[in-house]
């Protein structure tokens, strides 16, 4: 029953998805640490996607599917509040009144590499924002953590790290997502906040191979 | 993915179709049917899609397979309802392709897309399979979910304290959970009354989940496993010896996040319990490395099962994809009065449809049905497509059909672009079908008739503090639909 995991193909437009400062920080950390294998393992978790990102800077960018379990700290005291599905835009406008709701910039990159830049009010989930802007992000369970169809790939590891850790429930659903990567999240669980202004989210491609003989490509 | 861009361009140039629109009939209104219909309607602005189902109620396994205590998984019904409400889409229920209308007749009226899933079961093929008390898990699930075909299953839950479930996938876990959950919790769900009543009287206190292979190969996923391990007042039993992993197991876990998390959950459960059994506590046993050899017949109750004779197995084969369980010649028994076989579904063939009986699917390439003819070049059946379990085999989740539908719709779009499917054909579509069914006295159920059923179920549920009380007989469903 486990769905096979595939690499997403390279987006048409070359997207630079590691911010320069994150790269510099990675190099700084790497230099200050002992390069022995044991020490490397204690470098904070962002360095693993960092290494991957550096590799990708050298060749054409692509997303490797997650094939091993990324250890995630489950801090129950910082558990993300489950976001109520679909606060309507109308309600948001009613709330504004004299106070302008702060908005952040978000870019969605579809499976053909086409980009759409939108503004998202703080507190809105990426799934809601996608639907309000006619972006084709599926949301079968409408944000109740019961499916994986709103799966998005956070293209900048900096932004990925600024998100609250996924809960067990989200990780359970991510298990089933197609084209899973190390910076994958569910769109309904990414809530807009100033720290992730400029976040770029890629929609995973459907590189399905439903061969009749049940051939399952090995994850790579 | 440049091909999708190209196809979108091709399909856009066909958006303004002549007065005779292309008509497609989707057979089956589960996730495969609805996702396909949605994508066709979106990609081709002139196409009409009719969704036919043999039941009066739409949504397939979302309604009859998803467990009652998983309401969030059913939310996708909202999206599917919106598809039905599209002007160019009609739901036509209570129509069985293969009996109300034959496939050749349907194909004279429409281009057809078969998405009718898998309504039968894999058989074990071992002695005693026909004994009373041995059911397919599918039948048990249909029974508690109110599918009219299993309304009268009447499994006997009062003559035994033990149930054995063969298989360790999510369906097996669902069945175990429904048998073991406190009924006060189930009473608030949309489980059918006849099942709730039977469960309230149930004497079953022990459930065994039996798998041929080890915990690393168990087919379930983390969420469902976590849930079954956390059922109130249920102690979990796993043999420590079964948790020993081989190097091949380690590699398998390293490559597959789901396998690793499942194994970790099972071994955590094994190490933390079970505490000495409290009175009234129920038990859930995970049994690994056992395959069923035969079912044992009861001495007291002729024709009824009394136990399962199991053979211990060992895993052979180095190739990770092909490690199989092989018998060791060591046997043991589990006494029980109820057996649920949860070893996989199987599709049903219909007349005039190419079918691979070994794999249980319709032979196809990318959703285009292959003709039976033997020859060097593959020949496709014009205007006949498949999607979902009928195409891929009975595996995957609801979302798997999203991608399956995309592939099949890409094939359809390509065929439209190449002129293989034309709108000039004289296919009468909906008018032709409804006329034919009328002449056979078949009462169709349209979407707004389903809405009457839906409203009635919700109203009845309201009286019992449940989200709905399902109408579980053909008579009730058709009666309310025709009010």
Interface residues (C-beta under 8 A of the other chain):
Chain A: X1 X2 X3 X9 X12 X66 X67 X68 X69 X111 X112 X138 X140 X141 X142 X144 X145 X146 X147 X148 X149 X168 X169 X171 X172 X173 X175 X176 X178 X180 X205 X206 X207 X208 X210 X212 X214 X216 X218 X219
Chain B: X1 X2 X4 X5 X70 X72 X73 X75 X76 X78 X79 X169 X170 X219 X220 X221 X222 X223 X226 X254 X255 X256 X257 X258 X259 X260 X261 X321 X359 X361 X363 X364 X365 X366 X391 X392 X393 X395 X396 X397 X398 X399 X400 X402 X403 X404 X406 X407
